[in-house]
């Protein structure tokens, strides 16, 4: 009798233990499942975003997060998507909105406030309005670039100014990213507005188009498909690119860059990162912003994305000291003016370039 009672008790205890284990396992699975959406943070960015894999792996190891990078076109297209999806954002954090598109994103309340700690020197690139929502990550100047080697091979002098680009001597030589979809394209449009005025830039663009200028949707296509200095099958020796680009076209035999940036044609561009309003994982998004401002990422930006870091503590690569020269007096347009007139300017630009 005692044995039977003991056996029954043991059976009962075992059953209870198994039941408890099962319930614990189920709760663990539920907890794990509920944590899965928060374990992946989505970074929405432009097509040119690139960082060494070892840095993203280190970020994931340090934070316990999985970083999903979601390219969404050039900066203009990126901004448009962020505005259209602001109520149900396509990610948690965004990088690549620049000073030519930032005001639109801020006016549409795309970004949430997050006071990130900026590295030394970055304050000079912060926005006067919206600095608590967008943190500066990198900067470079958008400039006309020329293929010096191509012009030497064709025994022709390259252009020196914006005026020269409309000269028949350079007919069918220029490729430009489009202003509505590309931040370099928008920056170049602003350069022409700054140079020729609000009543004169339209005529200048008419002359450019009459001279055979080609438009592309983004910088990648312009530089790596059409530009002779960036693509084997390119046919156009003049492109709108960056002041940093010549540092990446150094001939190993001669030690000289085969391309050059025309420093009298430049407009400074600053790219920002910010936590998206209504993000599913805002805490993870904040960590991504901090990651982009870290010493390791700032030091990787020149070789990874062809841009200058905003941190003044970064030692630049050797070739940059020789060939990545920043303009002393780049063109500028008041941000408030850009915000107020961007839509009209883009409508006019589309009209002029589609005639």
C-alpha positions in Angstrom: 0.0 0.0 0.0 2.8 2.4 0.9 4.6 1.4 -2.2 1.6 2.1 -4.4 1.1 5.4 -2.7 4.8 6.3 -3.1 4.7 5.3 -6.8 1.6 7.3 -7.3 3.1 10.3 -5.6 6.3 10.0 -7.7 4.2 9.7 -10.8 2.2 12.8 -9.8 5.3 14.7 -9.0 7.0 13.7 -12.2 3.9 14.7 -14.2 3.8 18.1 -12.4 7.5 18.6 -13.1 7.1 17.7 -16.7 4.1 20.0 -16.9 6.0 22.8 -15.3 8.9 22.3 -17.7 6.6 22.3 -20.6 4.9 25.5 -19.4 8.3 27.1 -18.8 9.5 26.1 -22.3 6.3 27.5 -23.8 6.7 30.8 -21.9 10.4 30.9 -23.0 9.4 30.3 -26.6 6.7 33.0 -26.3 9.2 35.4 -24.8 11.7 34.6 -27.6 9.1 35.1 -30.2 7.9 38.4 -28.8 11.6 39.6 -28.7 12.2 38.7 -32.4 10.8 41.9 -33.9 12.9 43.9 -31.6 16.1 42.0 -32.2 16.4 43.2 -35.8 16.8 46.9 -36.4 16.2 48.1 -39.9 18.5 50.9 -41.4 17.0 52.5 -44.4 19.6 54.2 -46.5 20.7 55.2 -50.0 22.2 52.8 -52.6 25.8 54.0 -51.9 25.8 53.0 -48.3 28.7 50.7 -47.5 30.6 49.8 -44.4 33.2 47.0 -43.7 31.4 43.8 -42.6 33.6 43.6 -39.5 32.2 46.8 -38.2 28.5 45.7 -38.6 29.4 42.3 -37.0 31.0 44.1 -34.1 27.9 46.3 -33.7 25.7 43.2 -33.7 27.9 41.5 -31.1 28.1 44.5 -28.8 24.4 45.3 -28.9 22.8 41.9 -29.4 20.9 43.3 -32.4 20.8 42.2 -36.0 21.3 45.1 -38.4 19.3 44.9 -41.6 20.4 47.4 -44.2 17.6 48.3 -46.6 18.8 50.4 -49.7 16.1 52.7 -51.0 17.4 54.6 -54.0 19.4 57.8 -54.0 19.0 60.4 -51.3 16.1 62.1 -53.1 14.2 58.9 -53.6 15.0 57.9 -50.0 13.5 61.1 -48.7 10.4 60.6 -50.8 9.9 57.1 -49.5 10.4 58.2 -45.9 7.8 60.9 -46.3 5.2 58.7 -47.9 5.6 56.0 -45.3 6.0 58.1 -42.2 2.9 56.7 -40.5 4.1 53.2 -41.0 7.9 53.6 -41.6 9.8 51.1 -43.7 12.5 50.9 -41.1 13.7 52.1 -37.7 16.4 54.5 -38.6 17.5 56.3 -41.7 20.9 57.5 -43.0 21.5 59.5 -46.2 19.1 62.4 -46.1 21.3 65.4 -46.8 21.1 69.2 -46.3 19.4 69.6 -49.7 16.5 67.3 -48.7 16.6 67.6 -44.8 14.1 70.4 -44.6 11.4 68.4 -46.4 11.9 65.4 -44.1 11.8 67.7 -41.0 8.7 69.6 -42.2 6.9 66.3 -42.7 7.9 65.1 -39.1 9.7 62.0 -40.5 12.2 61.9 -37.6 11.9 61.6 -33.9 13.9 63.6 -31.4 17.2 62.0 -30.3 20.0 64.0 -28.9 23.0 62.0 -30.0 26.5 62.8 -28.7 28.4 64.2 -31.6 32.1 63.6 -32.2 34.6 66.5 -32.0 34.1 69.0 -34.9 30.7 67.7 -35.9 28.8 70.6 -34.4 29.8 72.7 -37.4 27.7 70.5 -39.6 24.6 70.3 -37.4 21.3 71.8 -38.6 20.2 75.0 -37.0 16.7 73.6 -37.0 16.1 69.9 -36.4 19.5 69.2 -34.9 17.9 67.1 -32.2 16.3 64.9 -34.9 19.1 64.6 -37.5 22.8 64.0 -36.6 25.5 64.9 -39.1 27.5 61.8 -40.1 29.6 62.8 -43.1 30.3 65.6 -45.5 31.7 66.2 -49.0 31.3 68.7 -51.7 29.4 68.0 -54.9 31.6 69.1 -57.8 32.0 68.6 -61.5 34.7 66.0 -62.1 36.6 65.5 -65.3 38.5 62.5 -66.7 42.0 64.1 -67.1 43.3 61.0 -68.8 40.5 61.1 -71.4 41.1 64.7 -72.3 44.9 64.1 -72.5 44.3 61.2 -74.8 42.1 63.3 -77.0 44.5 66.3 -77.0 41.8 68.5 -75.5 41.7 70.9 -72.6 39.1 70.0 -69.9 36.5 72.5 -68.8 37.2 74.8 -65.9 33.9 76.4 -65.0 30.1 76.0 -65.1 30.0 78.2 -68.1 32.4 75.9 -70.0 30.0 73.0 -69.7 27.6 74.7 -72.1 30.4 75.3 -74.7 29.9 73.3 -77.9 33.5 72.0 -77.4 32.1 69.7 -74.7 28.9 68.6 -76.5 27.7 65.2 -75.3 30.4 65.0 -72.7 28.5 65.7 -69.5 26.4 63.3 -67.4 24.4 64.6 -64.4 22.3 62.8 -61.8 18.7 64.1 -61.8 17.8 66.7 -59.2 14.5 65.2 -58.1 15.9 61.8 -57.3 19.6 62.4 -56.4 21.2 64.5 -53.7 24.3 65.2 -55.8 21.9 66.2 -58.6 20.0 68.5 -56.3 23.3 70.0 -55.0 24.4 70.7 -58.6 21.1 72.4 -59.3 21.7 74.6 -56.3 25.2 75.4 -57.5 23.7 76.7 -60.7 21.0 78.7 -58.9 23.7 80.2 -56.7 25.8 81.1 -59.7 23.2 82.3 -62.2 20.4 83.5 -59.8 16.8 82.6 -59.5 16.0 84.1 -62.9 19.0 82.9 -64.8 19.6 79.2 -64.0 16.8 78.1 -66.2 18.5 79.5 -69.3 21.8 77.9 -68.2 20.1 74.5 -68.0 18.5 74.9 -71.4 22.0 75.5 -72.8 23.3 72.4 -71.0 20.6 70.2 -72.4 21.0 71.7 -75.9 24.7 70.8 -75.5 23.8 67.1 -75.0 23.9 66.7 -71.2 22.7 63.3 -70.1 20.5 62.8 -67.0 20.5 59.7 -64.9 18.4 58.8 -61.9 21.3 58.6 -59.5 25.0 59.1 -58.9 25.9 55.4 -59.2 24.7 55.3 -62.8 26.3 58.6 -63.7 29.7 57.7 -62.3 30.0 53.9 -62.8 28.0 53.5 -66.1 28.5 56.7 -68.2 31.6 58.5 -66.8 34.7 57.4 -68.7 36.8 57.8 -65.5 34.6 55.5 -63.5 33.6 52.8 -65.9 35.3 50.8 -68.6 32.5 51.3 -71.1 31.7 54.9 -70.2 31.5 57.5 -73.0 31.2 60.8 -71.1 34.4 62.4 -69.6 32.6 64.9 -67.4 30.4 64.0 -64.5 28.8 65.6 -61.4 30.4 63.8 -58.5 32.4 64.7 -55.4 35.6 66.5 -54.3 36.7 63.2 -52.9 36.3 61.2 -56.1 39.9 61.8 -57.4 41.3 60.0 -54.4 39.9 56.8 -55.8 41.2 57.1 -59.4 44.9 57.1 -58.6 47.0 55.3 -61.3 49.4 52.9 -59.5 52.1 53.3 -62.1 52.3 57.1 -62.1 51.0 57.8 -58.5 48.7 60.5 -60.0 44.9 60.7 -60.1 43.4 60.3 -63.6 40.5 62.5 -62.6 40.1 66.0 -61.1 37.3 67.9 -59.3 36.7 71.4 -60.5 36.7 73.3 -57.2 34.9 76.4 -58.6 31.8 74.3 -59.2 31.1 72.8 -55.8 28.2 72.7 -53.3 28.8 71.3 -49.9 26.7 68.3 -48.9 26.2 66.9 -45.4 24.5 63.6 -44.8 22.5 62.9 -41.6 21.1 60.0 -39.6 18.0 59.9 -37.5 15.5 57.8 -35.6 12.3 57.4 -37.6 9.1 58.5 -36.0 6.8 55.6 -35.3 9.7 53.2 -35.5 9.0 49.7 -34.1 12.4 49.6 -32.4 13.4 53.2 -31.5 16.0 52.0 -28.9 17.8 50.0 -31.5 17.6 52.9 -33.9 19.3 55.1 -31.4 22.1 52.6 -31.1 22.5 52.7 -34.9 22.9 56.5 -34.9 25.5 56.2 -32.1 27.2 53.5 -34.2 27.5 55.8 -37.2 29.0 58.5 -35.1 31.5 56.1 -33.5 35.3 56.5 -34.0 35.4 53.2 -35.9 32.7 54.1 -38.4 33.9 57.7 -38.8 37.4 56.4 -39.7 36.0 53.9 -42.2 33.9 56.5 -44.2 36.6 57.7 -46.6 37.4 54.3 -48.0 33.9 52.9 -47.7 31.7 55.8 -49.0 34.1 58.4 -50.6 33.1 61.0 -48.0 34.8 63.0 -45.3 33.9 62.1 -41.7 32.4 64.9 -39.5 34.8 63.9 -36.7 37.9 66.1 -36.7 39.8 63.4 -34.8 40.0 61.0 -37.8 43.3 60.6 -39.7 42.5 60.6 -43.4 44.0 58.1 -45.8 47.3 59.1 -47.5 45.8 59.6 -51.0 43.2 61.9 -49.6 45.8 64.4 -48.5 47.0 64.6 -52.1 43.9 64.3 -54.2 40.8 64.9 -52.1 40.9 68.7 -51.9 37.9 70.6 -50.5 36.8 73.9 -52.0 37.6 77.0 -50.0 34.4 78.8 -51.0 31.7 76.3 -52.1 28.4 77.5 -53.4 25.7 77.8 -50.8 21.9 78.5 -50.7 20.1 79.4 -47.5 18.3 76.3 -46.1 15.1 78.3 -45.5 15.1 79.3 -49.1 15.7 75.7 -50.2 12.8 74.6 -48.1 10.5 77.3 -49.4 11.4 77.0 -53.1 12.5 73.4 -53.7 9.2 72.3 -55.1 9.0 75.1 -57.5 12.6 74.8 -58.5 12.2 71.1 -59.2 9.1 71.7 -61.2 10.9 74.3 -63.3 14.0 72.0 -63.7 11.8 69.1 -64.9 10.1 71.4 -67.4 13.4 72.7 -68.7 15.2 69.4 -69.0 12.3 67.6 -70.6 11.7 70.0 -73.5 
